[in-house]
Amino acid sequence: MEYSFYDLLKLLGSLAMFLYGMKIMSEGLQKFAGDRLRSILTAMTTNRVTGVLTGVLITALIQSSSATTVMVVSFVNAGLLSLSQSIGVIMGANIGTTVTAWIISALGFKVDMAAMSLPLLAIGVPLLFSGKSSRKSIGEFIFGFSFLFMGLSLLKANAPDLGKNPEMLSFVQNYTDMGFASVILFVLIGTVLTMIVQASAATMAITLIMCANGWISFELGAALVLGENIGTTITANLAALTGNTQSRRAAMAHLVFNIFGVIWVLCLFKPVTMGVSWFVEDIMQTVDPAVAVSFKLSAFHTAFNICNVLILIWFVKFIESTVCKIIPQREVDEGCRLRFITGGLLSTAELSIVQARKEINLFAERMRRMFGMLNTLLHETNENEFNKLFSRIEKYENISDNMELEIANYLNKVSEGRLSSESKLEIRGMLREVTEIESIGDSCYNLARTINRKRSGGNDFTEKQYEHIHQMMQLTDDALAHMIAVVEDEHHAVDVNKSFNIENEMNNYRAQLKNQNVVDVNNKEYDYQMGVHYMDLIGECEKLGDYVVNVVEARTNVKEKKVGDNR
């Protein structure tokens, strides 16, 4: 029997269904858990033991150690987790990923899950069309679960029968009898295969099928599993390439951890594999050879990761110092680049929103910093220092333009992913926030230009004018400070009415000063041109206050109830 190109396409299609099922199942769970995953990660990493348990829990839930690791790397990038905390979670993720192998071994080779897949799909369809996002996420999980086992069943069905076609196995047989060199070779094959597929669980499924069908021995299957543990680290390292130094170190810690584990297991390869075989055959008393070998691989995978964690959990500080030496701190101007979303989209759109939120928080803080420069600029008498500070404000304005564009583009990419209805609304609000924060940057630059024009004219404000400008700028700074508190407030505990009250105060103060300015000019207290510069500053501050309120409204989805408008 020849294995045609059509048969190969069917095999690849089966693998595609398996991978798609895993992706949908993982996304469904992550969307359902969403905020809970974030809170678990940040709250349960107080020490290395709870960090490990957190990693196990999260990975067992979302069925992807790569997704967990990428999530952890991004949280380190965002400053939510320290490097040592992340190492504990990554260790736990390695244990959590073994759950997939046990599910496939227990269900995929003992129970015909493919027969149950169609009834499960019938249950999942109504949930998919549910208006409630949590039910929709559960429906996606059921669909993914069904597709995963349908794909696994089709993989087994469409795999070539190598027993009846020994010539197809001949190229593999050339490399199976080289002793320990074969083990090393299969470790490399497992690494490369997982790097290509980008899912260790999928490679694990392929390994289980190869061993269950007798194509390769349990020992070589174990070597493939070791390679898969190295290959799975590539996803996080790719995600961290453009991240900050700490995030790249977290990804590197995952690689160091797994490579060390593979080295010590290879040194004790025979005793470890014999111990696993004894456990499955004598303790579990598994009779069916196909089931026995799948249990052996799952047990080997679990034993490898648990033992590795038990050994290395005491050396977290050593791993931390090692990766710090491998990846030294790089000197960059943090002021002109994004800090949190440089690593690209995360495993799910829901988690990418967290990164974008952090970036918006930083954007708002930078705009307040930019406004803080204006008071210094207003009183600067040295020509060189004035020009230097004005150039810096100009640079900040360019940064704000770039940040708006990049954050908006990132959010648009996120919105193309699978999102809950709440997340869609959140992104809409975030896009408005970004636009209004950039407008704050424009206002700051307009204020700097007005100060520059006043300086070029050679005249100066009166003491009374300076007093009024300081008062208005203080109100503006208070508005910005409260805006940042609202923007960074995850639990909506900050009173938004304070922002509205400050804005009303600014409106009233501007109206008062506008009327007073006419009187002062008529009384020759200062000339008309100084009055223009003076009111330009006051008016621009009031306009900036409006942008602040717009940001607060976008963040909280609360509109200001206006009784009257003095503008």
C-alpha positions in Angstrom: 0.0 0.0 0.0 1.4 3.4 -1.0 1.0 6.4 1.1 -0.3 9.0 -1.4 -0.1 12.8 -1.3 -3.9 12.8 -0.6 -3.2 10.6 2.5 -0.6 13.1 3.7 -3.0 16.0 3.3 -5.5 14.1 5.4 -2.9 13.6 8.1 -2.0 17.3 8.0 -5.6 18.2 8.1 -6.1 16.0 11.2 -3.2 17.7 12.9 -4.7 21.1 11.9 -8.0 20.1 13.5 -6.1 19.0 16.7 -4.2 22.3 16.9 -7.3 24.4 16.1 -9.3 22.5 18.8 -6.5 23.2 21.3 -6.4 26.9 20.3 -10.2 27.4 20.6 -10.3 25.4 23.9 -7.5 27.5 25.4 -9.0 30.8 24.2 -12.4 29.9 25.6 -10.9 29.2 29.0 -8.8 32.3 29.0 -11.7 34.5 28.1 -13.9 32.8 30.7 -11.2 33.2 33.4 -9.9 36.6 32.1 -9.6 38.9 35.0 -9.4 36.0 37.5 -6.2 34.7 35.8 -4.6 38.2 36.2 -5.6 38.5 39.9 -4.4 35.0 40.6 -1.0 35.7 39.0 -0.5 38.9 40.9 -1.9 37.8 44.2 -0.5 34.3 44.5 3.2 34.9 43.8 4.2 36.1 47.2 6.8 33.3 47.5 8.3 30.7 45.2 6.1 27.8 46.4 2.8 29.7 45.8 4.3 30.9 42.5 4.9 27.3 41.4 1.3 26.3 42.4 -0.1 29.3 40.5 1.8 28.2 37.4 0.4 24.7 37.7 -3.1 25.9 38.2 -3.1 28.5 35.3 -1.5 26.1 32.9 -3.8 23.2 33.8 -6.7 25.6 33.2 -5.6 27.0 29.8 -3.8 23.9 28.6 -0.8 25.7 27.3 2.5 26.3 29.1 3.5 28.6 26.3 0.5 30.8 26.8 1.2 30.9 30.6 4.9 31.7 30.0 4.2 34.4 27.4 1.6 35.9 29.9 4.2 35.8 32.7 6.9 37.4 30.4 4.5 40.2 29.5 3.6 40.8 33.2 7.3 41.1 34.0 7.6 43.5 31.1 4.7 45.5 32.6 6.3 45.5 36.0 3.4 43.4 37.6 5.8 40.5 38.5 9.4 40.5 39.6 11.9 38.3 37.9 12.2 35.9 40.8 8.3 35.7 41.1 8.1 34.9 37.4 10.6 32.0 37.6 8.4 30.3 40.2 5.3 30.6 37.9 7.3 29.3 34.9 8.4 26.3 37.0 4.7 25.6 37.8 3.7 26.0 34.2 6.0 23.1 33.2 4.2 20.8 35.6 0.8 22.1 34.6 1.4 21.3 30.9 1.7 17.6 31.8 -2.1 17.5 32.5 -2.7 17.6 28.7 -0.6 14.4 28.2 -2.6 12.6 31.0 -5.9 13.7 29.4 -4.9 12.4 26.0 -3.5 9.2 27.6 -6.5 8.5 29.8 -9.2 9.5 27.4 -7.7 9.4 23.9 -6.4 5.9 24.1 -8.9 4.2 26.5 -12.2 6.0 25.7 -13.5 6.8 22.2 -13.8 10.5 22.8 -14.4 11.1 19.1 -17.8 9.4 19.5 -18.7 11.8 22.2 -17.5 14.8 20.2 -20.6 15.2 18.1 -23.1 15.2 21.0 -20.8 17.7 22.8 -20.9 20.0 19.7 -24.7 19.8 19.9 -24.5 21.1 23.5 -21.9 23.8 22.6 -23.8 25.4 19.7 -26.6 27.0 21.7 -23.9 28.4 24.1 -22.0 29.9 21.2 -25.0 32.0 20.2 -25.7 33.1 23.8 -25.7 36.8 24.5 -23.8 36.3 27.7 -20.1 36.3 27.1 -19.3 33.8 29.9 -21.7 31.2 28.3 -20.2 31.9 24.9 -16.7 31.2 26.3 -17.9 27.9 27.7 -19.4 27.1 24.3 -16.0 27.8 22.7 -14.3 25.6 25.2 -16.7 22.7 24.4 -16.1 23.2 20.7 -12.3 23.2 21.2 -12.5 20.1 23.4 -14.5 18.3 20.7 -12.3 19.3 17.9 -9.2 18.4 19.8 -10.3 14.7 20.3 -11.8 14.5 16.8 -8.4 15.6 15.5 -6.6 13.1 17.7 -8.9 10.3 16.5 -8.3 11.3 12.8 -4.6 11.5 13.5 -4.6 7.9 14.6 -6.8 6.9 11.7 -4.9 8.7 9.0 -1.4 7.9 10.2 0.4 5.4 7.8 0.3 1.8 8.9 4.1 1.3 9.3 3.6 -2.3 10.4 2.3 -3.3 7.0 4.7 -0.9 5.2 8.1 -1.4 6.8 9.8 0.5 4.0 8.3 3.7 5.3 9.9 3.1 8.6 13.3 2.3 7.2 14.6 5.9 7.4 13.7 6.1 11.1 15.2 2.6 11.8 18.6 3.9 10.5 18.7 6.2 13.6 17.1 4.1 16.3 19.9 1.6 16.9 22.8 4.1 17.6 22.5 3.7 21.3 22.7 7.0 23.3 23.4 8.9 20.1 19.8 8.0 19.0 18.5 9.5 22.3 20.4 12.8 21.7 19.2 12.9 18.1 15.5 12.4 19.1 16.0 15.2 21.8 17.0 17.5 18.9 14.1 16.3 16.7 11.6 17.0 19.6 13.1 20.5 20.1 12.9 21.4 16.4 9.4 19.9 15.9 8.0 21.8 18.9 9.7 25.0 17.7 7.9 24.6 14.4 4.5 23.6 15.7 4.7 26.1 18.6 2.7 23.8 20.9 4.3 21.2 23.1 0.9 19.5 23.7 0.6 18.9 19.9 4.1 17.4 19.7 3.3 15.3 22.8 0.2 14.0 21.0 2.2 13.0 18.0 4.8 11.3 20.2 2.1 9.3 22.0 0.7 8.1 18.7 4.1 7.1 17.4 4.8 5.1 20.5 1.3 3.6 20.8 1.6 2.4 17.1 5.1 0.9 17.9 7.0 3.1 15.4 9.5 4.1 18.1 10.4 2.7 21.5 9.4 4.3 24.8 13.0 5.4 25.4 13.1 7.4 22.1 9.6 8.7 22.9 11.0 9.9 26.2 13.9 11.6 24.3 11.3 13.4 22.1 9.5 14.6 25.3 12.8 16.1 26.6 13.3 17.9 23.3 9.7 19.2 23.5 10.4 20.8 26.9 13.3 22.8 25.3 11.3 23.6 22.1 8.4 25.0 24.0 10.6 27.8 25.5 11.0 29.4 22.0 7.5 31.0 22.1 8.2 33.1 25.2 11.7 34.0 24.0 10.3 35.2 20.7 7.6 37.3 22.5 10.3 38.8 24.7 12.7 39.8 21.9 11.4 43.4 21.7 10.4 43.6 25.4 12.4 45.2 28.2 15.5 43.6 29.9 13.5 41.9 32.7 11.0 40.3 30.3 13.9 38.8 28.2 15.5 37.5 31.4 12.2 35.8 32.4 12.0 34.1 29.0 15.7 33.1 29.3 15.1 31.7 32.8 12.5 29.3 31.2 15.1 28.1 28.7 17.9 27.7 31.4 15.5 25.8 33.7 14.5 23.3 31.0 18.0 22.8 29.6 19.3 22.1 33.1 16.5 19.5 33.6 17.2 17.8 30.2 21.0 17.6 31.0 20.5 15.8 34.4 17.8 13.5 33.1 20.1 12.5 30.1 22.8 11.7 32.7 20.4 9.4 34.5 18.4 8.4 31.4 18.4 4.6 31.9 17.5 4.5 35.6 14.7 7.2 35.0 13.1 5.4 32.1 13.3 2.0 33.9 11.8 3.5 37.0 8.9 5.0 35.0 8.3 1.6 33.2 8.2 -0.2 36.6 5.7 2.3 37.9 3.3 1.9 35.0 3.6 -1.8 34.5 3.8 -3.0 38.2 2.1 -0.3 40.2 -0.6 0.9 37.7 -0.8 -2.7 36.3 -1.6 -1.4 32.8 -2.0 -4.4 30.4 -2.8 -2.9 27.0 0.6 -2.1 25.4 -0.7 1.0 23.5 -2.2 2.4 26.7 0.8 1.4 28.8 3.3 3.2 26.5 1.1 6.3 26.5 0.9 6.2 30.3 4.7 5.7 30.5 5.3 8.8 28.4 2.8 10.9 30.5 4.4 9.6 33.7 7.9 10.4 32.4 6.8 13.9 31.4 5.3 14.5 34.8 8.2 13.0 36.7 10.7 15.0 34.7 9.0 18.3 35.4 8.1 17.6 39.1 11.7 16.4 39.9 13.1 19.4 38.0 11.0 21.8 40.0 11.8 20.1 43.3 15.5 20.4 42.6 15.6 23.9 41.1 13.1 25.6 43.4 15.9 26.1 45.9 18.1 27.8 43.3 15.7 30.5 42.1 18.2 33.2 43.1 21.0 31.4 41.4 18.9 31.1 38.1 18.1 34.8 38.5 21.7 35.9 38.8 22.7 33.5 35.9 20.1 35.1 33.5 21.2 38.6 34.6 24.7 37.7 33.6 23.5 36.2 30.2 21.3 39.3 29.5 22.9 42.4 31.0 20.9 45.6 31.5 20.8 47.6 28.3 20.9 51.4 28.4 18.0 52.9 26.5 16.1 56.1 26.6 12.8 54.9 28.1 11.2 58.2 27.4 10.8 57.7 23.7 9.6 54.2 23.4 6.7 52.1 24.4 7.4 50.0 27.5 4.6 47.4 27.8 3.4 46.5 24.3 6.7 46.2 22.4 6.5 42.4 22.5 3.6 42.1 20.2 0.1 40.6 20.9 -0.2 38.1 23.7 -1.7 34.6 23.4 -5.2 36.1 23.7 -6.7 39.4 23.0 -8.1 39.6 26.5 -4.5 39.5 28.0 -3.3 42.0 25.4 -5.8 44.5 26.8 -3.9 44.5 30.1 -0.7 45.5 28.4 -2.4 48.3 26.5 -4.0 49.6 29.8 -0.5 49.8 31.3 0.8 51.7 28.3 -2.1 54.2 28.5 -1.4 54.7 32.3 2.3 55.5 31.4 1.1 57.8 28.6 -1.0 59.8 31.0 1.9 60.0 33.5 4.2 61.3 30.8 1.7 64.0 29.8 1.5 65.2 33.4 5.3 65.2 33.5 5.3 67.3 30.3 2.9 69.8 31.9 5.1 70.0 35.0 7.9 71.4 32.8 5.8 74.4 31.8 6.1 76.0 35.3 9.9 75.9 35.0 9.8 77.2 31.4 7.6 80.1 32.5 10.2 81.4 35.0 13.4 80.4 33.2 15.6 83.4 32.6 18.7 81.7 31.0 18.4 81.7 27.2 20.2 78.3 26.8 18.3 76.6 29.5 15.0 78.0 28.2 15.8 76.7 24.6 16.9 73.3 26.0 13.7 72.9 28.0 11.5 74.1 25.1 13.1 71.5 22.8 12.4 68.9 25.5 8.7 69.8 25.6 8.7 69.7 21.7 10.2 66.2 21.9 7.6 65.1 24.3 4.9 66.3 21.9 6.4 64.2 19.2 6.5 61.3 21.6 2.9 61.7 22.4 1.9 61.7 18.7 3.9 58.4 18.2 2.5 56.8 21.4 -1.1 57.6 20.3 -0.5 56.1 16.9 1.2 53.0 18.2 -1.2 52.3 21.0 -4.2 52.8 18.7 -2.7 50.5 16.1 -2.1 47.9 18.8 -5.7 48.2 20.1 -7.0 47.9 16.5 -5.0 44.6 16.1 -6.4 43.4 19.5 -9.9 44.2 18.4 -9.5 41.8 15.4 -9.1 38.9 17.9 -11.8 36.9 19.7 -13.2 39.3 22.2 -16.0 39.3 24.8 -18.6 42.1 24.4 -17.2 43.8 27.6 -13.7 43.8 26.1 -15.0 45.4 22.8 -16.5 48.2 24.9 -13.3 48.6 26.9 -11.2 48.9 23.7 -13.6 51.5 22.4 -13.1 53.5 25.6 -9.4 53.0 25.5 -9.1 54.4 21.9 -10.9 57.5 23.0 -8.6 57.8 26.1 -5.6 57.7 23.9 -6.9 60.4 21.6 -7.8 62.7 24.4 -4.4 62.1 26.2 -2.6 63.0 23.0 -4.7 66.2 22.9 -3.4 67.0 26.4 0.1 66.8 24.9 -0.9 69.2 22.1 -2.3 71.7 24.8 1.0 71.5 26.7 3.0 72.3 23.6 0.6 75.2 22.8 1.2 76.5 26.3 5.0 76.3 25.7 4.7 78.1 22.4 2.7 80.9 24.1 5.4 81.3 26.8 8.0 81.4 24.0 6.1 84.1 22.2 5.7 86.1 25.4 9.5 85.8 26.0 10.3 86.9 22.4 8.3 90.0 22.9 10.6 91.2 25.7 7.8 92.2 28.2 6.8 90.3 31.3 3.6 89.5 33.2 2.7 91.5 36.2 2.9 89.9 39.7 -0.9 89.7 39.7 -1.0 87.9 36.3 1.7 85.4 37.5 -0.5 84.7 40.6 -3.5 84.0 38.4 -1.5 81.8 36.0 -0.1 79.8 38.9 -3.6 79.3 40.3 -4.9 78.1 37.0 -1.9 75.8 36.4 -2.3 74.4 39.9 -5.9 73.5 39.1 -4.8 71.9 35.9 -2.2 69.9 37.7 -4.8 68.7 40.2 -7.0 67.7 37.3 -4.2 65.7 35.7 -3.3 64.0 39.0 -6.9 63.0 39.6 -7.2 61.8 35.9 -4.2 59.5 36.4 -5.7 58.1 39.6 -8.9 57.4 37.6 -7.1 55.9 34.7 -5.0 53.6 36.9 -8.0 52.6 39.1 -8.9 49.0 38.2 -11.8 48.7 40.7 -13.5 52.1 40.0 -13.0 53.1 43.6 -11.9 56.7 42.8 -14.6 59.4 42.9 -14.9 60.7 39.3 -17.0 63.7 40.5 -13.8 65.3 41.7 -12.6 65.7 38.1 -15.9 67.3 37.1 -15.7 69.7 40.1 -12.2 70.8 39.2 -13.2 71.4 35.6 -16.2 73.5 36.7 -13.9 75.5 38.9 -11.5 76.0 36.0 -14.4 77.2 33.8 -15.6 79.7 36.4 -12.0 80.9 37.1 -11.4 81.5 33.3 -14.6 83.4 32.9 -13.7 85.6 35.9 -10.2 86.3 34.6 -11.5 87.0 31.1 -13.7 89.8 32.5 -11.0 91.1 34.8 -8.5 91.1 31.9 -10.7 93.6 29.9 -10.8 95.9 33.0 -7.0 95.6 33.6 -6.2 96.4 30.0 -8.5 99.4 30.0 -6.9 100.6 33.2 -3.4 100.3 31.5 -2.1 97.8 34.1 -0.4 96.0 31.2 -0.6 96.4 27.4 -3.0 94.6 25.1 -0.4 92.1 23.8 0.5 90.9 27.3 -3.2 90.5 27.9 -3.5 88.3 24.8 -0.6 86.1 25.9 -2.0 86.0 29.4 -5.5 84.9 28.3 -4.0 82.4 25.8 -2.3 80.6 28.7 -5.5 80.7 30.9 -7.7 79.6 28.0 -5.4 76.7 27.0 -5.3 75.5 30.6 -9.1 75.4 30.6 -9.1 73.6 27.3 -6.6 71.1 28.7 -9.1 70.6 31.6 -11.8 69.7 29.1 -9.5 67.0 27.6 -8.9 65.6 31.1 -12.6 65.3 31.7 -13.0 63.5 28.3 -10.3 61.0 29.4 -12.2 60.4 32.7 -15.5 59.9 30.9 -13.9 57.5 28.5 -12.3 55.5 31.3 -15.4 55.3 33.6 -18.1 55.5 31.0 -19.7 58.2 33.3 -20.8 61.5 31.7 -20.7 64.8 33.5 -24.1 66.2 34.4 -23.9 69.8 33.5 -26.2 72.3 35.1 -24.9 75.3 33.2 -21.9 76.1 31.0 -19.9 79.3 31.7 -17.9 79.0 28.6 
